[in-house]
């Protein structure tokens, strides 16, 4: 099977999986006690049965389950995720407004965790009993065991309240005026602490896995042969061993993408980052079902696309995988 054919098959499976997630999320929300009418009536201070029935009719909740599901799936296919009664805006518009902030946080955190994790893993693998190796082990234990919200609170206390190097909350300072670079550095200053917080736990995972895979590769026969032929140690490590050791790390990064999205909810809440995580938290408090379903759909879409891209990158990096397709 060619690369293009294999990619098309994976896209088809991804679409089927996304549809299954969509049906499951809608079904769970449908089975949950209460509905939009109950929430709206509570916010109004109460309502009689006639008004509740009118609200359910306006939202289509008086229709059978299969009709509601069909209408919802039809709306999703047309990029219509419903209307938020709490924000009084289309859910698609709400998500598209918050999506860039979440993508910026998630992608930057993943990139930092991957690059630093692989770099620390390679350095520690070259000297397994050195100081750097022990530091990577300590960093992995600390980063993996510390709750992400606790790490964020500590960083806020240390670098925003005590030394005041970084802003306390938000994504930008509305009082700042200037050109592109002024706003760029402002957003970057706001991004540093949330990015470090979100990347801390994944940095620990990637560094440990990169260290283990590099130790295995450095003890391989082809590495000993390369040293025997007189190749420079740096070239052997970074041109030969590193490329073969990246596959498990990239695979783990793809599998951890869902954890990154869920971790972003806590991080965005701690730092008041205006992304999907904050929107999800506020929607859950308000029981805004259409918005919650829309966020779950977009989260599933991001995770599925992330795993699809991971498989594609693995095939590009490792020729052995391409040969098995």
ROPAKOL-865802 format. One record per residue (C-alpha): residue number from 1; residue in three letters; x negated, z negated, y. Coordinates in Angstrom, 1 decimal, decimal comma. Each point is the difference from the previous one (the first is absolute). Layout:
<nodes>
NODE   seq   type        u        w        v
NODE   NUM    ALA        X        Z        Y
...
</nodes>
This chain:
<nodes>
NODE   seq   type        u        w        v
NODE     1    UNK      0,0      0,0      0,0
NODE     2    UNK     -1,4      1,0      3,4
NODE     3    UNK     -0,5     -2,4      2,9
NODE     4    UNK      3,0      1,5      1,9
NODE     5    UNK      2,3     -0,2     -3,0
NODE     6    UNK     -1,0     -3,6     -0,7
NODE     7    UNK      0,6     -0,9      3,6
NODE     8    UNK      3,5      1,5      0,0
NODE     9    UNK      0,8     -1,9     -3,2
NODE    10    UNK     -1,1     -3,2      1,7
NODE    11    UNK      2,1      0,7      3,1
NODE    12    UNK      3,0      0,6     -2,2
NODE    13    UNK     -0,5     -3,4     -1,8
NODE    14    UNK     -0,5     -1,7      3,3
NODE    15    UNK      3,3      1,4      1,3
NODE    16    UNK      1,8     -1,2     -3,1
NODE    17    UNK     -1,6     -3,5      0,4
NODE    18    UNK      1,0     -0,1      3,7
NODE    19    UNK      3,6      0,9     -1,0
NODE    20    UNK      0,0     -2,8     -2,6
NODE    21    UNK     -1,3     -2,5      2,6
NODE    22    UNK      2,7      1,1      2,4
NODE    23    UNK      2,8     -0,5     -2,5
NODE    24    UNK     -1,4     -3,4     -1,1
NODE    25    UNK     -0,3     -1,3      3,6
NODE    26    UNK      3,5      1,1      0,9
NODE    27    UNK      1,4     -1,5     -3,2
NODE    28    UNK     -1,7     -3,3      0,6
NODE    29    UNK      1,3     -0,1      3,6
NODE    30    UNK      3,5      0,9     -1,3
NODE    31    UNK      0,0     -2,8     -2,5
NODE    32    UNK     -1,3     -2,6      2,5
NODE    33    UNK      2,7     -2,4      1,3
NODE    34    UNK      1,4      0,8      3,4
NODE    35    UNK     -0,1      3,3      1,9
NODE    36    UNK     -0,4      1,4      3,5
NODE    37    UNK      3,6     -1,0      1,0
NODE    38    UNK     -0,7     -3,6     -0,9
NODE    39    UNK     -3,2     -0,1      2,1
NODE    40    UNK      1,6      1,7      3,0
NODE    41    UNK      3,0     -2,4     -0,1
NODE    42    UNK     -2,4     -3,0     -0,1
NODE    43    UNK     -1,9      1,3      3,0
NODE    44    UNK      3,4      0,4      1,8
NODE    45    UNK      0,9     -3,6     -0,9
NODE    46    UNK      2,6      1,0     -2,6
NODE    47    UNK      2,5      2,8     -0,6
NODE    48    UNK      3,4      0,4     -1,7
NODE    49    UNK      0,5      2,0     -3,2
NODE    50    UNK      1,3      3,0      1,8
NODE    51    UNK     -3,1      0,3      2,1
NODE    52    UNK     -2,2     -0,5     -3,0
NODE    53    UNK      1,7      2,9     -1,8
NODE    54    UNK     -0,4      2,2      3,1
NODE    55    UNK     -3,7     -0,7      0,1
NODE    56    UNK     -0,4      0,8     -3,7
NODE    57    UNK      1,9      3,2      0,5
NODE    58    UNK     -2,2      0,9      2,9
NODE    59    UNK     -3,2     -0,5     -2,1
NODE    60    UNK      1,6      1,6     -3,1
NODE    61    UNK     -0,1     -3,2     -2,0
NODE    62    UNK      3,6      0,4     -1,1
NODE    63    UNK     -1,0      2,9     -2,2
NODE    64    UNK     -1,0     -0,3     -3,7
NODE    65    UNK     -3,6     -0,7     -0,8
NODE    66    UNK     -0,9      3,5     -1,3
NODE    67    UNK      1,5      1,6      3,2
NODE    68    UNK     -2,1     -2,3      2,2
NODE    69    UNK     -3,1      0,7     -2,0
NODE    70    UNK      0,6      3,8      0,1
NODE    71    UNK      0,5     -0,1      3,8
NODE    72    UNK     -3,1     -2,1      0,5
NODE    73    UNK     -2,2      2,3     -2,1
NODE    74    UNK      1,5      3,0      1,8
NODE    75    UNK     -0,9     -1,6      3,3
NODE    76    UNK     -3,5     -0,8     -1,1
NODE    77    UNK     -0,5      3,7     -1,0
NODE    78    UNK      1,0      0,8      3,6
NODE    79    UNK     -2,4     -2,7      1,4
NODE    80    UNK      3,0     -2,2      0,9
NODE    81    UNK     -0,5     -3,6     -1,1
NODE    82    UNK      3,1     -1,3      1,6
NODE    83    UNK      0,7     -2,0      3,2
NODE    84    UNK     -1,4     -3,5      0,7
NODE    85    UNK      2,8     -2,2      1,2
NODE    86    UNK     -2,5     -2,7      1,2
NODE    87    UNK     -2,1      2,4      2,2
NODE    88    UNK      2,9      2,5      0,5
NODE    89    UNK     -2,4      2,9     -0,7
NODE    90    UNK     -0,5      2,5     -2,8
NODE    91    UNK     -2,2     -1,5     -2,7
NODE    92    UNK     -2,1      3,1     -0,1
NODE    93    UNK     -0,8     -0,3      3,7
NODE    94    UNK     -0,8     -3,7     -0,4
NODE    95    UNK     -2,4      0,7     -2,9
NODE    96    UNK     -1,7      2,9      1,7
NODE    97    UNK     -0,6     -2,2      3,1
NODE    98    UNK     -1,6     -2,7     -2,1
NODE    99    UNK     -1,7      2,1     -2,7
NODE   100    UNK     -3,2      1,0      2,1
NODE   101    UNK     -0,9     -3,6      0,6
NODE   102    UNK      0,3     -0,9     -3,7
NODE   103    UNK     -1,9      3,1     -1,1
NODE   104    UNK     -2,8     -0,8      2,5
NODE   105    UNK     -0,3     -3,6     -1,3
NODE   106    UNK      0,3      0,9     -3,7
NODE   107    UNK     -2,4      3,1      0,0
NODE   108    UNK     -2,6     -1,8      2,1
NODE   109    UNK      0,1     -3,1     -2,2
NODE   110    UNK     -0,4      2,1     -3,1
NODE   111    UNK     -2,8      2,0      1,4
NODE   112    UNK     -1,9     -3,1      1,1
NODE   113    UNK      0,6     -1,7     -3,3
NODE   114    UNK     -1,1      3,1     -2,0
NODE   115    UNK     -3,1      0,8      2,1
NODE   116    UNK     -1,3     -3,5      0,3
NODE   117    UNK      1,0     -0,9     -3,6
NODE   118    UNK     -1,9      2,9     -1,5
NODE   119    UNK     -3,0     -0,5      2,3
NODE   120    UNK     -0,2     -3,8     -0,9
NODE   121    UNK      0,5      0,8     -3,7
NODE   122    UNK     -2,8      2,5      0,0
NODE   123    UNK     -2,4     -2,2      1,8
NODE   124    UNK      0,7     -3,0     -2,2
NODE   125    UNK     -0,3      2,1     -3,1
NODE   126    UNK     -3,5      1,2      0,9
NODE   127    UNK     -1,1     -3,7      0,0
NODE   128    UNK      2,5     -1,9     -2,2
NODE   129    UNK     -1,7     -3,3      0,5
NODE   130    UNK     -0,7      0,3      3,7
NODE   131    UNK      1,6     -1,7      3,0
NODE   132    UNK      2,3      2,9      0,7
NODE   133    UNK      1,4      0,0     -3,5
NODE   134    UNK      0,8     -3,7      0,2
NODE   135    UNK      1,6      0,6      3,5
NODE   136    UNK      2,2      2,7     -1,5
NODE   137    UNK      1,1     -2,3     -2,8
NODE   138    UNK      0,9     -2,7      2,6
NODE   139    UNK      1,7      2,5      2,2
NODE   140    UNK      2,1      1,3     -2,9
NODE   141    UNK      1,1     -3,5     -1,1
NODE   142    UNK      0,9     -1,1      3,6
NODE   143    UNK      1,7      3,3      0,9
NODE   144    UNK      2,1      0,2     -3,2
NODE   145    UNK      1,0     -3,7      0,0
NODE   146    UNK      0,9     -0,3      3,7
NODE   147    UNK      3,6      0,9      0,9
NODE   148    UNK      0,1      2,8      2,4
NODE   149    UNK      2,2     -1,8      2,6
NODE   150    UNK     -2,3     -3,0     -0,1
NODE   151    UNK     -3,0      2,2      0,6
NODE   152    UNK      1,8      1,6      2,9
NODE   153    UNK      0,9     -3,4      1,6
NODE   154    UNK     -3,6     -1,2     -0,3
NODE   155    UNK     -1,2      3,2      1,7
NODE   156    UNK      2,6     -0,4      2,8
NODE   157    UNK     -1,1     -3,6      0,6
NODE   158    UNK     -3,7      0,8     -0,1
NODE   159    UNK     -0,3      3,4      1,8
NODE   160    UNK      3,2      0,0      2,2
NODE   161    UNK      0,6     -3,5      1,0
NODE   162    UNK     -3,5     -1,6      0,0
NODE   163    UNK     -2,5      2,7      1,0
NODE   164    UNK      2,7      2,4      1,3
NODE   165    UNK     -1,8      3,2     -1,1
NODE   166    UNK      3,2      1,7     -1,3
NODE   167    UNK      3,7      0,0      1,1
NODE   168    UNK      2,4     -2,4     -1,7
NODE   169    UNK      2,8      2,4     -0,9
NODE   170    UNK      1,4      3,4      0,4
NODE   171    UNK     -1,5      3,5     -0,1
NODE   172    UNK     -0,7      0,7      3,7
NODE   173    UNK     -0,1     -1,7      3,3
NODE   174    UNK      2,9      1,4      2,1
NODE   175    UNK     -1,7     -1,1      3,3
NODE   176    UNK     -3,0      2,3     -0,6
NODE   177    UNK      0,0      3,3      1,8
NODE   178    UNK     -2,5      2,8     -0,4
NODE   179    UNK     -0,9      3,1     -2,0
NODE   180    UNK     -0,3      0,7     -3,7
NODE   181    UNK     -3,2     -2,0     -0,7
NODE   182    UNK      1,4     -3,1      1,8
NODE   183    UNK      3,0     -0,1     -2,3
NODE   184    UNK     -2,1      0,9     -3,0
NODE   185    UNK     -2,3     -3,0      0,4
NODE   186    UNK      3,0     -2,2      0,8
NODE   187    UNK      1,7      1,0     -3,3
NODE   188    UNK     -3,3     -0,4     -1,8
NODE   189    UNK     -0,4     -3,6      1,3
NODE   190    UNK      3,5     -0,8     -1,2
NODE   191    UNK     -0,7      1,6     -3,4
NODE   192    UNK     -3,2     -1,8     -0,9
NODE   193    UNK      1,4     -3,3     -1,2
NODE   194    UNK      3,0      1,4     -2,0
NODE   195    UNK     -2,3      2,6     -1,6
NODE   196    UNK     -2,5     -2,6     -1,1
NODE   197    UNK      2,7     -2,3     -1,3
NODE   198    UNK      1,7      2,7     -2,0
NODE   199    UNK     -3,3      1,5     -1,4
NODE   200    UNK     -1,5     -3,4     -1,0
NODE   201    UNK      1,7     -0,3     -3,4
NODE   202    UNK     -0,6      3,6     -0,9
NODE   203    UNK     -3,6     -0,1      1,2
NODE   204    UNK     -0,5     -2,7     -2,6
NODE   205    UNK      1,5      2,1     -2,8
NODE   206    UNK     -1,9      3,2      0,9
NODE   207    UNK     -3,4     -1,7      0,4
NODE   208    UNK      0,2     -1,7     -3,4
NODE   209    UNK      1,2      3,1     -1,8
NODE   210    UNK     -2,6      2,2      1,8
NODE   211    UNK     -2,7     -2,5     -1,0
NODE   212    UNK      1,1      0,0     -3,7
NODE   213    UNK      0,2      3,8     -0,2
NODE   214    UNK     -3,3      0,5      1,7
NODE   215    UNK     -1,7     -2,4     -2,3
NODE   216    UNK      1,3      1,9     -3,0
NODE   217    UNK     -1,1      3,4      1,5
NODE   218    UNK     -3,4     -1,3      0,9
NODE   219    UNK     -0,6     -0,9     -3,6
NODE   220    UNK      1,0      3,5     -1,2
NODE   221    UNK     -2,4      2,4     -1,7
NODE   222    UNK      0,3      2,7      2,7
NODE   223    UNK     -1,1     -2,6      2,7
NODE   224    UNK     -3,1     -0,9     -2,1
NODE   225    UNK     -0,7      3,7     -0,4
NODE   226    UNK      0,3      0,6      3,7
NODE   227    UNK     -2,5     -2,9      0,7
NODE   228    UNK     -2,3      1,4     -2,7
NODE   229    UNK      0,0      3,4      1,7
NODE   230    UNK     -1,2     -1,6      3,2
NODE   231    UNK      3,1      0,1      2,2
NODE   232    UNK      0,2     -2,4      2,8
NODE   233    UNK      2,0     -3,2     -0,8
NODE   234    UNK      2,3      0,5      3,0
NODE   235    UNK      0,8      3,6     -1,1
NODE   236    UNK      0,7     -1,2     -3,5
NODE   237    UNK      2,4     -2,7      1,2
NODE   238    UNK      1,9      1,8      2,7
NODE   239    UNK      0,0      3,6     -1,3
NODE   240    UNK      0,5     -0,6     -3,8
NODE   241    UNK      1,1     -3,5     -0,9
NODE   242    UNK      2,3     -0,6      2,9
NODE   243    UNK      2,0      3,1     -0,5
NODE   244    UNK      0,7     -0,8     -3,6
NODE   245    UNK      0,9     -3,6      0,8
NODE   246    UNK      2,6      0,8      2,7
NODE   247    UNK      2,8      1,0     -2,3
NODE   248    UNK      1,1     -3,5     -1,1
NODE   249    UNK     -0,2     -1,2      3,6
NODE   250    UNK      2,2      2,9      1,3
NODE   251    UNK      2,4     -0,5     -2,9
NODE   252    UNK      0,3     -3,7      0,9
NODE   253    UNK      0,6      0,9      3,7
NODE   254    UNK      2,9      2,3     -1,0
NODE   255    UNK      1,5     -2,7     -2,2
NODE   256    UNK     -0,4     -2,6      2,8
NODE   257    UNK      1,8      2,1      2,6
NODE   258    UNK      3,3     -1,7     -0,7
NODE   259    UNK     -1,7     -3,4      0,5
NODE   260    UNK     -1,4      1,2      3,3
NODE   261    UNK      3,5      1,0      1,2
NODE   262    UNK      1,4     -3,4     -1,0
NODE   263    UNK     -3,0     -1,8      1,5
NODE   264    UNK      0,7      1,8      3,3
NODE   265    UNK      3,3     -1,7      0,3
NODE   266    UNK     -1,6     -3,4      0,1
NODE   267    UNK     -2,9      1,2      2,3
NODE   268    UNK      2,4      1,7      2,4
NODE   269    UNK      2,1     -3,1      0,2
NODE   270    UNK     -3,0     -2,3      0,7
NODE   271    UNK     -1,4      2,3      2,7
NODE   272    UNK      3,4      1,3      1,3
NODE   273    UNK     -1,3      3,5     -0,8
NODE   274    UNK      2,9      2,4      0,9
NODE   275    UNK      0,1      1,8     -3,4
NODE   276    UNK      2,3      0,3     -3,0
NODE   277    UNK     -0,9     -3,5     -1,2
NODE   278    UNK      1,3     -1,6      3,1
NODE   279    UNK      3,1      2,2     -0,1
NODE   280    UNK      0,6     -0,9     -3,6
NODE   281    UNK     -0,3     -3,7      0,7
NODE   282    UNK      2,4      0,2      2,9
NODE   283    UNK      2,4      2,2     -2,0
NODE   284    UNK      0,0     -2,5     -2,9
NODE   285    UNK      0,8     -2,9      2,4
NODE   286    UNK      2,9      2,1      1,5
NODE   287    UNK      1,1      1,3     -3,5
NODE   288    UNK     -0,2      3,5      1,4
NODE   289    UNK      0,5      1,8     -3,3
NODE   290    UNK     -0,4      3,7      1,2
NODE   291    UNK     -3,4     -0,9      1,7
NODE   292    UNK     -1,2     -1,9     -3,1
NODE   293    UNK      0,9      2,9     -2,3
NODE   294    UNK     -1,8      2,4      2,4
NODE   295    UNK     -3,2     -2,1      0,1
NODE   296    UNK      0,0     -0,4     -3,8
NODE   297    UNK      0,4      3,8     -0,3
NODE   298    UNK     -2,9      0,7      2,3
NODE   299    UNK     -2,2     -2,6     -1,6
NODE   300    UNK      0,6      1,6     -3,4
NODE   301    UNK     -0,7      3,4      1,5
NODE   302    UNK     -3,3     -1,2      1,4
NODE   303    UNK     -1,0     -1,6     -3,3
NODE   304    UNK      0,9      3,0     -2,1
NODE   305    UNK     -1,8      2,4      2,4
NODE   306    UNK     -3,0     -2,3      0,1
NODE   307    UNK     -0,2      0,0     -3,8
NODE   308    UNK      0,4      3,8     -0,1
NODE   309    UNK     -2,9      0,4      2,5
NODE   310    UNK     -2,1     -2,4     -2,1
NODE   311    UNK      0,4      2,2     -3,1
NODE   312    UNK     -0,9      3,0      2,0
NODE   313    UNK     -3,1     -1,6      1,5
NODE   314    UNK     -1,1     -1,2     -3,5
NODE   315    UNK      0,3      3,6     -1,4
NODE   316    UNK     -2,1      1,2      3,0
NODE   317    UNK     -2,7     -2,6     -0,5
NODE   318    UNK     -0,3     -0,2     -3,7
NODE   319    UNK     -0,4      3,4     -1,8
NODE   320    UNK      0,8     -1,7     -3,4
NODE   321    UNK      3,5     -0,7      1,2
NODE   322    UNK      0,5      3,5      1,1
NODE   323    UNK     -1,0      1,2     -3,4
NODE   324    UNK      2,6     -2,1     -1,7
NODE   325    UNK      2,9      1,4      2,0
</nodes>
